């Protein structure tokens, strides 16, 4: 089963400082048919104006992954963490039993990012935060785990969920395969470019919801960068 969710049909909200598109129900966007995909609960496509951001606010019992597409995001939280994550890199916050954080665009131009929320396997636990670079050259022609709850993904940022967040860059005409074990869900979004997912065409920032497919064949019709979440 593969369902294409075109970018133009996603939920939307436009503020003076934030332009966002929702793959799943969030904030003022409600669609009972789009409450999540497996353990994946939120995938927001945000553009934050220069000098703006999300003021301090609380979270609990959620794994929050931020994939920066353009610009940079600066994080600070109630644990005393502070850091800046640049385009192509990733930050992870395990909200655990509770944390307050803020995210700002302190750059001179807009910051564009995906914010991905995944339901953890267990509630509570100590909150935490981390960030690290993931050079795009390392992802050329292959999927690289950026954040993962699987032991074998030892280069990925750890999350407390039975899930993997992966990314790849594909040259035009390139193809790769990804095995999806029974009972798992995949959700794929091209950052840019265009590709076919088992023959289904997807363009920039479209969502592709996948289940009951044992093998995914990703074929780039043009140079493409993509992010994929594999979860229970």
LOLUM-599103 format. One line per field, with one value per residue: residue in one letter; y, x, z of N, C-alpha, C in turn; residue number from 1. Coordinates in steps of 0.05 Angstrom, whole numbers, plus 5000, padded with zeros to 4 digits. Each point is the difference from the previous one (the first is absolute). Example, Ala and Ser with C-alpha at 12.3 -4.5 7.8 and 13.67 -1.06 7.14 Angstrom:
<kolvos>
rest = A | S $
n_y = 4886 | 5021 $
n_x = 5264 | 4993 $
n_z = 5156 | 4986 $
ca_y = 5024 | 5024 $
ca_x = 4982 | 5016 $
ca_z = 5000 | 5001 $
c_y = 5024 | 5022 $
c_x = 5018 | 4985 $
c_z = 5000 | 5014 $
nr = 1 | 2 $
</kolvos>
This chain:
<kolvos>
rest = X | X | X | X | X | X | X | X | X | X | X | X | X | X | X | X | X | X | X | X | X | X | X | X | X | X | X | X | X | X | X | X | X | X | X | X | X | X | X | X | X | X | X | X | X | X | X | X | X | X | X | X | X | X | X | X | X | X | X | X | X | X | X | X | X | X | X | X | X | X | X | X | X | X | X | X | X | X | X | X | X | X | X | X | X | X | X | X | X | X | X | X | X | X | X | X | X | X | X | X | X | X | X | X | X | X | X | X | X | X | X | X | X | X | X | X | X | X | X | X | X | X | X | X | X | X | X | X | X | X | X | X | X | X | X | X | X | X | X | X | X | X | X | X | X | X | X | X | X | X | X | X | X | X | X | X | X | X | X | X | X | X | X | X | X | X | X | X | X | X | X | X | X | X | X | X | X | X | X | X | X | X | X | X | X | X | X | X | X | X | X | X | X | X | X | X | X | X | X | X | X | X | X | X | X | X | X | X | X | X | X | X | X | X | X | X | X | X | X | X | X | X | X | X | X | X | X | X | X | X | X | X $
n_y = 4976 | 5016 | 5020 | 5013 | 5017 | 5011 | 5014 | 5004 | 4975 | 5006 | 4996 | 5024 | 5016 | 5024 | 5004 | 5023 | 4980 | 4986 | 4985 | 4986 | 4975 | 4989 | 4979 | 5006 | 4992 | 5027 | 5011 | 5020 | 4984 | 4992 | 4976 | 4989 | 5004 | 5021 | 4980 | 4990 | 4988 | 4979 | 4997 | 5006 | 5021 | 5013 | 5013 | 5020 | 5014 | 5010 | 5024 | 5006 | 5023 | 5015 | 4993 | 4979 | 4990 | 4976 | 5016 | 5002 | 4973 | 4985 | 4978 | 4977 | 4978 | 5011 | 4987 | 5022 | 4995 | 5017 | 5000 | 5013 | 5012 | 5023 | 5015 | 5007 | 4982 | 5019 | 4980 | 5004 | 4988 | 4989 | 4983 | 5023 | 4983 | 5005 | 5002 | 5000 | 4993 | 4995 | 5011 | 4979 | 5013 | 4987 | 5007 | 4988 | 5002 | 4985 | 5005 | 4974 | 5002 | 5016 | 5019 | 5023 | 5008 | 5012 | 5008 | 5012 | 5017 | 4998 | 4989 | 5009 | 4975 | 4990 | 4986 | 4979 | 4986 | 4974 | 5001 | 4978 | 4992 | 4984 | 4983 | 5004 | 4981 | 5019 | 5004 | 5026 | 5000 | 5001 | 5025 | 5004 | 5010 | 4999 | 5007 | 4995 | 5005 | 5001 | 4999 | 5016 | 5004 | 4996 | 5015 | 5005 | 4996 | 5009 | 4985 | 5022 | 4985 | 5019 | 4987 | 4985 | 4982 | 4993 | 4979 | 4988 | 5020 | 4991 | 5008 | 4991 | 5023 | 4994 | 4984 | 5006 | 4991 | 4983 | 5016 | 5007 | 5021 | 4997 | 5004 | 5009 | 5001 | 5004 | 4992 | 5016 | 4983 | 5009 | 4977 | 4998 | 4978 | 4998 | 4980 | 4995 | 4993 | 4977 | 5014 | 5009 | 5026 | 5011 | 5022 | 5007 | 5019 | 5007 | 5006 | 4989 | 5006 | 4977 | 4982 | 4974 | 4995 | 4978 | 5018 | 5009 | 5020 | 5011 | 5024 | 5024 | 4990 | 4983 | 4990 | 4978 | 4991 | 4983 | 4978 | 4976 | 5012 | 4977 | 5012 | 5022 | 5006 | 5015 | 5012 | 5014 | 5017 | 5013 | 5017 | 4983 | 5014 | 4979 | 5001 | 4978 | 4996 | 4981 | 4993 | 4992 $
n_x = 5017 | 4996 | 5000 | 4996 | 5014 | 4988 | 5022 | 4989 | 4996 | 5024 | 4996 | 4989 | 5021 | 4991 | 5022 | 5002 | 5005 | 4977 | 5012 | 4978 | 5008 | 4976 | 5017 | 4999 | 4978 | 4999 | 5002 | 4995 | 5018 | 4976 | 5010 | 4976 | 5004 | 5010 | 4998 | 5013 | 5024 | 4987 | 5025 | 5000 | 5003 | 5024 | 4993 | 5013 | 4992 | 5020 | 4991 | 5022 | 4987 | 5018 | 5015 | 4987 | 4980 | 5003 | 4984 | 5012 | 4999 | 4981 | 5014 | 4987 | 5014 | 5020 | 5006 | 5015 | 4998 | 5020 | 4991 | 5023 | 4984 | 4994 | 5023 | 4991 | 4999 | 4994 | 5009 | 4981 | 5007 | 4981 | 5013 | 4999 | 4989 | 5019 | 4989 | 5016 | 4978 | 5019 | 4996 | 4984 | 4999 | 5002 | 4977 | 5004 | 4975 | 5008 | 4974 | 4998 | 5008 | 5015 | 4998 | 5012 | 4992 | 5019 | 4990 | 5023 | 4991 | 5025 | 4993 | 5013 | 4996 | 4980 | 4990 | 5007 | 4981 | 5006 | 4977 | 5012 | 4976 | 5013 | 4980 | 5010 | 5017 | 5011 | 4982 | 5004 | 5017 | 5026 | 4993 | 5003 | 5023 | 5001 | 5023 | 5000 | 5023 | 4988 | 5025 | 4990 | 5026 | 4996 | 4980 | 5020 | 4977 | 4997 | 4984 | 5002 | 5003 | 4982 | 4977 | 5005 | 4981 | 5013 | 5008 | 4994 | 4982 | 5025 | 4998 | 4975 | 4987 | 5002 | 4980 | 4980 | 5003 | 4982 | 5020 | 5001 | 5016 | 4996 | 5023 | 4995 | 5021 | 4984 | 5019 | 4995 | 4980 | 5008 | 5006 | 4983 | 5005 | 4977 | 5009 | 4974 | 5009 | 4988 | 4977 | 5018 | 5003 | 4998 | 5013 | 4998 | 5019 | 4998 | 5025 | 5012 | 4994 | 5002 | 4984 | 5003 | 4979 | 5013 | 5010 | 4997 | 4992 | 5021 | 4990 | 5011 | 5007 | 4995 | 4979 | 5014 | 4976 | 5015 | 4986 | 5006 | 5023 | 5008 | 4999 | 5014 | 4992 | 5021 | 4987 | 5023 | 4981 | 5010 | 5020 | 5002 | 4990 | 5002 | 4978 | 5007 | 4976 | 5013 | 4975 | 4995 $
n_z = 5000 | 4980 | 5017 | 4978 | 5015 | 4978 | 4997 | 4976 | 5008 | 5009 | 5027 | 5004 | 5008 | 4997 | 5015 | 5013 | 5017 | 4994 | 4981 | 5007 | 4994 | 5005 | 5003 | 5027 | 5013 | 5002 | 5024 | 4982 | 4990 | 4994 | 4998 | 5007 | 4974 | 5012 | 5018 | 4980 | 5000 | 5012 | 5008 | 4975 | 5016 | 4995 | 4978 | 5011 | 4979 | 5014 | 4996 | 5014 | 5003 | 4988 | 5021 | 4991 | 5013 | 5011 | 5015 | 5025 | 4998 | 5012 | 5004 | 4995 | 5005 | 4988 | 4978 | 5002 | 4974 | 4998 | 4975 | 5001 | 4984 | 5011 | 5002 | 5023 | 5020 | 5019 | 5015 | 5019 | 5023 | 5016 | 4985 | 4987 | 4983 | 4984 | 4975 | 4980 | 4986 | 4982 | 4976 | 4997 | 5023 | 5022 | 5014 | 5024 | 5007 | 5021 | 4997 | 4999 | 5026 | 4984 | 4981 | 5005 | 4976 | 4987 | 4976 | 4993 | 4982 | 5007 | 4977 | 4979 | 4994 | 4985 | 5020 | 4986 | 5011 | 5004 | 5013 | 5011 | 5008 | 5017 | 5003 | 5024 | 5004 | 5016 | 5019 | 5005 | 5021 | 5004 | 4998 | 4974 | 4992 | 4973 | 4989 | 4974 | 4986 | 4977 | 4992 | 4982 | 4998 | 5026 | 4991 | 4985 | 4988 | 5025 | 5014 | 5014 | 5021 | 5003 | 5005 | 5022 | 5004 | 4977 | 5014 | 4977 | 5004 | 5004 | 4975 | 5005 | 5001 | 5025 | 4995 | 5016 | 4975 | 4993 | 4993 | 4974 | 5002 | 4974 | 4987 | 4976 | 4984 | 4979 | 4983 | 4980 | 4999 | 5024 | 5011 | 5020 | 5015 | 5013 | 5016 | 4999 | 5024 | 5002 | 4999 | 4983 | 5007 | 4976 | 5004 | 4975 | 5002 | 4974 | 5008 | 4979 | 4975 | 4986 | 5010 | 4994 | 5014 | 4992 | 4984 | 5025 | 4984 | 5012 | 5005 | 4998 | 5024 | 4980 | 5011 | 5007 | 5005 | 5013 | 4994 | 5011 | 4999 | 4991 | 4976 | 5007 | 4975 | 5006 | 4980 | 5000 | 4995 | 5022 | 5002 | 5020 | 5019 | 5017 | 5015 | 5014 | 5010 | 5013 | 5006 | 5025 $
ca_y = 5024 | 5026 | 5023 | 5026 | 5023 | 5023 | 5023 | 5021 | 4992 | 4997 | 5021 | 5024 | 5023 | 5022 | 5022 | 5020 | 4990 | 4971 | 4988 | 4971 | 4980 | 4977 | 4974 | 4987 | 5019 | 5014 | 5028 | 5005 | 4982 | 4975 | 4981 | 4974 | 4979 | 5005 | 5004 | 4988 | 4977 | 4984 | 5016 | 5028 | 5016 | 5027 | 5008 | 5028 | 5012 | 5027 | 5022 | 5019 | 5025 | 5008 | 5013 | 4991 | 4972 | 4989 | 5008 | 4977 | 4985 | 4974 | 4974 | 4976 | 4974 | 5002 | 5002 | 5023 | 5001 | 5023 | 4997 | 5027 | 5000 | 5025 | 5017 | 4987 | 5004 | 5001 | 4987 | 5002 | 4985 | 5002 | 4985 | 5016 | 4995 | 5021 | 4992 | 5010 | 4979 | 5011 | 4986 | 4974 | 4987 | 4990 | 5000 | 4983 | 5005 | 4980 | 5016 | 4984 | 5008 | 5028 | 5019 | 5025 | 5008 | 5021 | 4997 | 5026 | 5005 | 5024 | 5005 | 5023 | 4992 | 4980 | 4973 | 4981 | 4975 | 4980 | 4992 | 4974 | 4990 | 4971 | 4991 | 4982 | 4974 | 5001 | 5027 | 5009 | 4999 | 5026 | 5014 | 5005 | 5014 | 4997 | 5007 | 4993 | 5003 | 4977 | 5010 | 4989 | 4983 | 4973 | 4988 | 4998 | 4974 | 4981 | 5010 | 5002 | 5004 | 5025 | 4996 | 4972 | 4985 | 4974 | 4998 | 4998 | 5026 | 5012 | 5027 | 5018 | 5010 | 4980 | 5007 | 4979 | 4990 | 4979 | 5016 | 5010 | 5022 | 4996 | 5019 | 4993 | 5017 | 4983 | 5013 | 4993 | 4973 | 4981 | 4984 | 4984 | 4984 | 4999 | 4979 | 5008 | 4975 | 4998 | 5014 | 5026 | 5022 | 5019 | 5026 | 5012 | 5027 | 5012 | 5028 | 5012 | 4980 | 4983 | 4971 | 4981 | 4981 | 4977 | 5009 | 5023 | 5024 | 5019 | 5024 | 5014 | 5004 | 4982 | 4978 | 4974 | 4982 | 4973 | 4977 | 4975 | 4998 | 4987 | 5013 | 5025 | 5008 | 5029 | 5006 | 5029 | 5011 | 5022 | 5001 | 5000 | 4995 | 4990 | 4991 | 4977 | 4989 | 4972 | 4997 | 4980 $
ca_x = 4983 | 5015 | 4982 | 5014 | 4987 | 5013 | 5007 | 4979 | 4976 | 5005 | 4990 | 5017 | 4996 | 5017 | 5002 | 5019 | 5028 | 5002 | 4984 | 5002 | 4982 | 4997 | 4993 | 4981 | 4985 | 5017 | 4991 | 4973 | 4993 | 4989 | 4990 | 4999 | 5013 | 5028 | 5008 | 5026 | 5006 | 5015 | 5010 | 5005 | 4976 | 5000 | 5021 | 4994 | 5018 | 5000 | 5018 | 5000 | 5012 | 5025 | 4996 | 4975 | 5001 | 4981 | 5007 | 5001 | 4975 | 5006 | 4994 | 5004 | 4993 | 5002 | 5027 | 4997 | 5024 | 5000 | 5017 | 5002 | 5003 | 5014 | 5004 | 5008 | 4982 | 5013 | 4984 | 5007 | 4980 | 5000 | 5023 | 5024 | 5011 | 4997 | 5016 | 4991 | 5000 | 5000 | 4987 | 5011 | 5006 | 4976 | 5000 | 4980 | 4993 | 4984 | 4986 | 4999 | 4981 | 4992 | 5021 | 4992 | 5021 | 4994 | 5015 | 5000 | 5017 | 5016 | 5014 | 4991 | 4980 | 4981 | 5008 | 4980 | 5005 | 4979 | 4999 | 4988 | 4995 | 4995 | 4991 | 5020 | 4991 | 4993 | 4996 | 5018 | 5029 | 5014 | 5001 | 5027 | 5002 | 5026 | 5001 | 5025 | 5000 | 4998 | 5008 | 4984 | 5017 | 4999 | 4974 | 4997 | 4992 | 4993 | 4985 | 5016 | 4984 | 5005 | 4990 | 4990 | 4998 | 5011 | 5028 | 5020 | 5005 | 5016 | 5008 | 4977 | 4991 | 4982 | 4972 | 4988 | 4977 | 5005 | 4998 | 5025 | 4998 | 5021 | 5001 | 5018 | 5000 | 5001 | 5004 | 4979 | 5003 | 5010 | 4979 | 5008 | 4979 | 4999 | 4982 | 4982 | 4990 | 4971 | 4989 | 5012 | 4990 | 5020 | 4990 | 5022 | 4996 | 5023 | 5007 | 4998 | 5003 | 4977 | 5007 | 4979 | 5000 | 4986 | 4985 | 4982 | 5017 | 4999 | 5016 | 5011 | 4985 | 4977 | 5002 | 4994 | 4994 | 5005 | 4999 | 4995 | 5018 | 5024 | 5024 | 4997 | 5019 | 5000 | 5013 | 5001 | 4995 | 5019 | 5015 | 4980 | 5006 | 4975 | 4999 | 4982 | 4996 | 4992 | 4991 | 4979 $
ca_z = 5000 | 4998 | 4997 | 4995 | 5013 | 4987 | 5017 | 4997 | 5015 | 5029 | 5017 | 4998 | 5017 | 4992 | 5018 | 4991 | 5004 | 4996 | 4978 | 5006 | 4987 | 5018 | 4988 | 5017 | 5016 | 5019 | 5005 | 4991 | 4978 | 5010 | 4980 | 5014 | 4984 | 5001 | 5027 | 5003 | 4983 | 5019 | 5023 | 4990 | 5008 | 4989 | 4980 | 4993 | 4981 | 5011 | 4991 | 5022 | 4991 | 5014 | 5026 | 5013 | 5009 | 5019 | 5027 | 5017 | 5003 | 5011 | 4987 | 5016 | 4987 | 4971 | 4987 | 4981 | 4982 | 4983 | 4977 | 4989 | 4971 | 4993 | 5023 | 5025 | 5023 | 5025 | 5021 | 5028 | 5016 | 5029 | 5010 | 4996 | 4974 | 4979 | 4977 | 4973 | 4981 | 4973 | 4978 | 4995 | 5025 | 5015 | 5029 | 5012 | 5028 | 5013 | 5019 | 5025 | 5020 | 4997 | 4994 | 4986 | 4981 | 4980 | 4975 | 4986 | 4976 | 5005 | 4975 | 4985 | 4981 | 5011 | 5006 | 4991 | 5014 | 5007 | 5028 | 4999 | 5027 | 5001 | 5026 | 5012 | 5008 | 5028 | 5010 | 5021 | 4995 | 5000 | 4974 | 4989 | 4974 | 4987 | 4971 | 4987 | 4972 | 4982 | 4973 | 4978 | 4984 | 5011 | 4993 | 4971 | 4990 | 5021 | 5023 | 5025 | 5024 | 5014 | 5027 | 5000 | 5025 | 4995 | 5010 | 4978 | 4988 | 5021 | 4992 | 5000 | 5026 | 5012 | 5008 | 5017 | 4985 | 4981 | 4975 | 4988 | 4982 | 4981 | 4978 | 4977 | 4977 | 4976 | 4974 | 4980 | 4990 | 5020 | 5012 | 5024 | 5012 | 5029 | 5010 | 5021 | 5012 | 5005 | 5022 | 5003 | 4984 | 4990 | 4990 | 4985 | 4989 | 4986 | 5006 | 4973 | 4979 | 4994 | 4999 | 5000 | 5023 | 4989 | 4977 | 5006 | 4997 | 5021 | 4995 | 5023 | 5024 | 5002 | 5019 | 4990 | 5022 | 4990 | 5018 | 4986 | 4977 | 5011 | 4989 | 4987 | 4979 | 4997 | 4974 | 4996 | 4973 | 4999 | 5025 | 5021 | 5028 | 5012 | 5028 | 5003 | 5027 | 5002 | 5027 | 5005 $
c_y = 5025 | 5022 | 5026 | 5022 | 5026 | 5023 | 5021 | 4994 | 4996 | 5022 | 5023 | 5020 | 5021 | 5023 | 5020 | 4991 | 4971 | 4992 | 4970 | 4984 | 4975 | 4975 | 4986 | 5022 | 5013 | 5028 | 5003 | 4982 | 4973 | 4983 | 4973 | 4977 | 5003 | 5008 | 4988 | 4977 | 4981 | 5017 | 5029 | 5016 | 5027 | 5001 | 5028 | 5011 | 5030 | 5019 | 5022 | 5025 | 5007 | 5015 | 4991 | 4971 | 4993 | 5007 | 4975 | 4988 | 4972 | 4977 | 4978 | 4976 | 5002 | 5001 | 5020 | 5003 | 5024 | 4997 | 5028 | 4999 | 5024 | 5017 | 4985 | 5006 | 4999 | 4991 | 5008 | 4988 | 5003 | 4983 | 5016 | 4995 | 5024 | 4991 | 5010 | 4977 | 5011 | 4982 | 4973 | 4984 | 4995 | 5005 | 4982 | 5009 | 4978 | 5015 | 4985 | 5010 | 5029 | 5018 | 5024 | 5008 | 5023 | 4994 | 5026 | 4998 | 5026 | 5008 | 5025 | 4994 | 4979 | 4973 | 4981 | 4973 | 4982 | 4995 | 4975 | 4990 | 4971 | 4992 | 4981 | 4973 | 4999 | 5030 | 5006 | 4997 | 5028 | 5013 | 5004 | 5013 | 4995 | 5008 | 4991 | 5004 | 4973 | 5009 | 4986 | 4982 | 4971 | 4986 | 4996 | 4971 | 4979 | 5014 | 4998 | 5006 | 5025 | 4999 | 4973 | 4990 | 4972 | 4999 | 5001 | 5027 | 5017 | 5028 | 5020 | 5012 | 4981 | 5013 | 4976 | 4990 | 4978 | 5012 | 5007 | 5024 | 5000 | 5022 | 4990 | 5023 | 4982 | 5017 | 4992 | 4973 | 4979 | 4985 | 4986 | 4986 | 5002 | 4980 | 5010 | 4975 | 5001 | 5016 | 5028 | 5020 | 5016 | 5025 | 5015 | 5027 | 5008 | 5029 | 5017 | 4977 | 4985 | 4972 | 4984 | 4981 | 4976 | 5008 | 5024 | 5025 | 5019 | 5024 | 5013 | 5003 | 4986 | 4980 | 4974 | 4981 | 4971 | 4979 | 4976 | 4998 | 4988 | 5013 | 5026 | 5004 | 5029 | 5007 | 5030 | 5007 | 5024 | 5000 | 5004 | 4996 | 4992 | 4993 | 4979 | 4993 | 4972 | 4995 | 4976 | 5012 $
c_x = 5018 | 4980 | 5016 | 4983 | 5014 | 5005 | 4977 | 4975 | 5005 | 4986 | 5020 | 4993 | 5021 | 4998 | 5021 | 5029 | 5004 | 4981 | 5004 | 4980 | 5001 | 4994 | 4979 | 4986 | 5018 | 4988 | 4972 | 4991 | 4991 | 4989 | 5000 | 5013 | 5031 | 5009 | 5028 | 5003 | 5018 | 5008 | 5006 | 4974 | 4999 | 5023 | 4992 | 5023 | 4999 | 5020 | 4998 | 5015 | 5025 | 4993 | 4975 | 5003 | 4978 | 5010 | 4999 | 4972 | 5007 | 4994 | 5004 | 4993 | 4999 | 5030 | 4997 | 5025 | 4997 | 5021 | 5001 | 5006 | 5016 | 5002 | 5010 | 4979 | 5017 | 4981 | 5011 | 4978 | 5005 | 5022 | 5026 | 5014 | 4996 | 5018 | 4987 | 5004 | 4997 | 4987 | 5014 | 5005 | 4974 | 5004 | 4977 | 4995 | 4982 | 4986 | 4997 | 4978 | 4992 | 5024 | 4987 | 5023 | 4990 | 5017 | 4997 | 5017 | 5015 | 5017 | 4989 | 4979 | 4982 | 5014 | 4977 | 5007 | 4976 | 5002 | 4983 | 4997 | 4993 | 4993 | 5020 | 4988 | 4991 | 4996 | 5021 | 5029 | 5012 | 4999 | 5029 | 4999 | 5028 | 4998 | 5027 | 4998 | 4997 | 5006 | 4984 | 5016 | 4999 | 4974 | 4997 | 4994 | 4993 | 4985 | 5018 | 4981 | 5009 | 4993 | 4988 | 4998 | 5011 | 5029 | 5020 | 5006 | 5017 | 5011 | 4978 | 4996 | 4979 | 4972 | 4988 | 4974 | 5009 | 4997 | 5028 | 4993 | 5024 | 4999 | 5019 | 5000 | 5005 | 5005 | 4977 | 5006 | 5009 | 4976 | 5011 | 4976 | 5001 | 4979 | 4983 | 4987 | 4969 | 4992 | 5011 | 4988 | 5024 | 4986 | 5024 | 4992 | 5025 | 5004 | 4999 | 5003 | 4974 | 5009 | 4975 | 5004 | 4984 | 4981 | 4981 | 5018 | 4995 | 5018 | 5009 | 4980 | 4972 | 5005 | 4992 | 4997 | 5000 | 4996 | 4994 | 5015 | 5026 | 5026 | 4992 | 5022 | 4997 | 5016 | 4999 | 4995 | 5017 | 5015 | 4981 | 5013 | 4974 | 5006 | 4979 | 4998 | 4988 | 4993 | 4981 | 4973 $
c_z = 5000 | 4994 | 4996 | 5013 | 4989 | 5019 | 4999 | 5016 | 5030 | 5015 | 5000 | 5022 | 4993 | 5020 | 4990 | 5002 | 4993 | 4977 | 5003 | 4985 | 5017 | 4985 | 5016 | 5017 | 5021 | 5003 | 4990 | 4977 | 5011 | 4976 | 5013 | 4985 | 5000 | 5028 | 5006 | 4981 | 5015 | 5024 | 4992 | 5005 | 4986 | 4979 | 4990 | 4982 | 5005 | 4985 | 5021 | 4991 | 5017 | 5026 | 5015 | 5009 | 5020 | 5028 | 5018 | 5005 | 5009 | 4981 | 5020 | 4982 | 4970 | 4992 | 4977 | 4984 | 4982 | 4978 | 4986 | 4970 | 4990 | 5025 | 5024 | 5021 | 5025 | 5022 | 5028 | 5016 | 5029 | 5013 | 4998 | 4974 | 4981 | 4977 | 4974 | 4980 | 4972 | 4980 | 4995 | 5025 | 5016 | 5029 | 5009 | 5029 | 5009 | 5024 | 5027 | 5019 | 4999 | 4996 | 4987 | 4981 | 4982 | 4976 | 4985 | 4974 | 5005 | 4976 | 4986 | 4979 | 5012 | 5005 | 4992 | 5012 | 5000 | 5030 | 5001 | 5029 | 4998 | 5028 | 5012 | 5008 | 5030 | 5008 | 5021 | 4992 | 5000 | 4973 | 4991 | 4973 | 4988 | 4971 | 4989 | 4970 | 4985 | 4972 | 4978 | 4982 | 5010 | 4993 | 4970 | 4992 | 5022 | 5022 | 5025 | 5023 | 5015 | 5030 | 5001 | 5028 | 4997 | 5007 | 4978 | 4987 | 5020 | 4992 | 5001 | 5028 | 5012 | 5006 | 5015 | 4987 | 4981 | 4972 | 4991 | 4982 | 4982 | 4978 | 4978 | 4980 | 4976 | 4976 | 4981 | 4989 | 5020 | 5013 | 5025 | 5010 | 5030 | 5008 | 5023 | 5012 | 5005 | 5024 | 5004 | 4981 | 4990 | 4991 | 4988 | 4989 | 4985 | 5009 | 4975 | 4980 | 4996 | 4997 | 4998 | 5024 | 4992 | 4977 | 5004 | 5000 | 5022 | 4994 | 5026 | 5023 | 5000 | 5023 | 4986 | 5024 | 4990 | 5022 | 4983 | 4973 | 5011 | 4991 | 4987 | 4980 | 4995 | 4975 | 4995 | 4971 | 4995 | 5026 | 5024 | 5028 | 5014 | 5030 | 5003 | 5030 | 4998 | 5029 | 5002 | 4993 $
nr = 1 | 2 | 3 | 4 | 5 | 6 | 7 | 8 | 9 | 10 | 11 | 12 | 13 | 14 | 15 | 16 | 17 | 18 | 19 | 20 | 21 | 22 | 23 | 24 | 25 | 26 | 27 | 28 | 29 | 30 | 31 | 32 | 33 | 34 | 35 | 36 | 37 | 38 | 39 | 40 | 41 | 42 | 43 | 44 | 45 | 46 | 47 | 48 | 49 | 50 | 51 | 52 | 53 | 54 | 55 | 56 | 57 | 58 | 59 | 60 | 61 | 62 | 63 | 64 | 65 | 66 | 67 | 68 | 69 | 70 | 71 | 72 | 73 | 74 | 75 | 76 | 77 | 78 | 79 | 80 | 81 | 82 | 83 | 84 | 85 | 86 | 87 | 88 | 89 | 90 | 91 | 92 | 93 | 94 | 95 | 96 | 97 | 98 | 99 | 100 | 101 | 102 | 103 | 104 | 105 | 106 | 107 | 108 | 109 | 110 | 111 | 112 | 113 | 114 | 115 | 116 | 117 | 118 | 119 | 120 | 121 | 122 | 123 | 124 | 125 | 126 | 127 | 128 | 129 | 130 | 131 | 132 | 133 | 134 | 135 | 136 | 137 | 138 | 139 | 140 | 141 | 142 | 143 | 144 | 145 | 146 | 147 | 148 | 149 | 150 | 151 | 152 | 153 | 154 | 155 | 156 | 157 | 158 | 159 | 160 | 161 | 162 | 163 | 164 | 165 | 166 | 167 | 168 | 169 | 170 | 171 | 172 | 173 | 174 | 175 | 176 | 177 | 178 | 179 | 180 | 181 | 182 | 183 | 184 | 185 | 186 | 187 | 188 | 189 | 190 | 191 | 192 | 193 | 194 | 195 | 196 | 197 | 198 | 199 | 200 | 201 | 202 | 203 | 204 | 205 | 206 | 207 | 208 | 209 | 210 | 211 | 212 | 213 | 214 | 215 | 216 | 217 | 218 | 219 | 220 | 221 | 222 | 223 | 224 | 225 | 226 | 227 | 228 | 229 | 230 | 231 | 232 $
</kolvos>
